[in-house]
């Protein structure tokens, strides 16, 4: 179901008869969604054409919509980033390889790459990349890493219970907290 706050009414997007919906991710233009089902398969739907449910034949992690083109989804598989094209139902060759984590802001993919935890910015329109950090950090296989982009200036790397803030002037991640459970930034 989709609930429209403007007219205070709901509309059925599509029926889920044989599966339960897991994660739901809206496209930037709010016209499409991708979602996982109870068997960890991904599907896509256009809210204006709910009868045309698309089964995505690729197994992947961390899907994110392309902000510039809602027919394309970035995803991670085997530590590489690919694009899945909903129109032709195909995946690209790996765009970026050997990543630890990635996030998207505006037209950029920000990612941290193994083995030195170097931060990069990839321009989705031009295909160019820029190295943002110069000082390598020690990668530890047993830690869980999470990259969070709040804006192109506010970038956080979480390594288990430690938080590192990207310092643009120094071109490095600086540890700002330890023993934390999570992180969020307020817009003010």
N, C-alpha and C positions, 0 to 999 in steps of 0.2 A: 504494500500500500504506500501511496505517496500522499502526504497531507500538505495542502496548499494553505499557508498562513494568511495569504491575502484574502482569499474568499472563504476561508474557514470550512473547507470541505476536503474530503479524501477521494482518491481515485485509485483503482486497482492498476498496478503497473504490469504484473504478470502473476500467474498462479504457480505455486510451488507444491505440487502434489506428491512427489516421491522423494523429496529431500528437504533438509533444513538449511536455511541460509546462515552462513558464518559471517565473515568480514564483508562489509559493503564499502566500496570506494567510489565516490562521485567524481565525474570529470569536472574540469575547471569551468566548462560552460553549462554545467548542471543538466545536461541533456542525456548523459549516459551513465551507467553504473557497471562496475564489475563486482562480482561477489563470488565467494567460495561456498561450496555446499558441504554437506556432512561427510562426503568422501574426499574432500580436499581438491575437488576439481573446480576450475574457474569458469564462469559464464559471464556474458556481457549482455546488456539490454539497453535499448534506446527508449527512454520514457515516453517518447511520442509514437513509437512502434513496438509496443510490448509483445506483440505476437511473434516478433522476429528475434527470439532468444538465441544467442550465439554460444555454442559450446566451444570453449578454447581448448584446442587439442595439445597444449603444451603444459608440462608440469613446471611450475616456477615458484619463486619466493618474492616477497616484497614488491608487488605491482604498484606502479605509480603512473598516473595519466601524464601524457605529454601535454604541457600547458599550451602549446602552440597548435596542436592537432589532436582532437578528441577521437580520432580513429586509430590512434597509436598508443600503446602501453609500454612503458619501460618495465623491465623485470630483471630479477637476479636469478641466475642458475649456475651452480658450480663456481661461485666467486667471480662470475663475469656478468656484465650488463648487456642486455639485448633489447630489441624493440619487437613487439608483436603488432602486426598490422591487422586490424579487424576487417578491413575491406577485402584483402586478398588471403586472409587466414594463414599468414606466413610469418616466421620469425627471421630477423636479420642475423647476420654474422655478429659475433661479439663486438660491441662498440668499445667497451672498456674491460680490461682483464685484471684479474688478481685483486679484487677489492675486498675490503673488510666490511664496509657499509656505505650506503649512499642515501642522499636525499635530494629533493628538487626544490628550487626557488626560482620563480620567474622562468626564464628560458635556459637556466643552467642546471646541470647535474653536478652536485658537489659529492666527492667521494674520497675515501681514505683507502690508500693502496698498501698492500703487503709488499715487502716485509718490514718497511720502516715507518709506517703510519704517516706517510706524506699526504697532505690534503691537496686536491686538485679541483679545478672548476672546468667543466666541459660545456661549451656552448652548443646547444642542440640545433641551432640554425646554421652556424658556419662549420661545425664539426671540429673546432679548434679547442685545445686544452691549455690551461695555465696552471702552473705549479704555484700554490699559495703558501706552503710552509717550506722552509729550508732546513730546519733542524730535525733530523730523524728521531723517532722515539722507539723504544724497545717494544716489539710485538710479542705478546704472550698468548700462546695457543689456548690456554685454559681460561682466558678472560672473555667476557661477552662485551662487544663494542657496539655502541649506538651513536650514530651521527645525527644531530638535530640542527636543522637550518631554520632560524626564526626570521632572518632577513639575510641579504648578501653580506651584511656586516656582523651579524650576531650568529656565530657558529659554535656549537658545543659538541665535544666528543666525550661520551661517557664510557668509561672502562670499568665494568662492574660497579663498585661503589665510589669511584673517583670521577670528578668532573674537571674537564679541561676546556678553557675558553680560548678561541682563536684570537690572537693579537695580530691585527693586520700590519701594524707598523714594525713589529719585531719579526713577523713572518714565522710564528710558531704557536703551538698550543701550550698554554700556561695552566698548570694545575691550580684550581681555585678552591676545591672542596674535596674532602674525603669522607667516607662513611655516610654516604647519602643513599636514599632509596629511589629518588627520581628527580627530574628537573623540568621546569617550565618557566617561560619568561612572560612577564606581563607587558602589554603594549604601552603602558605609561612609564 
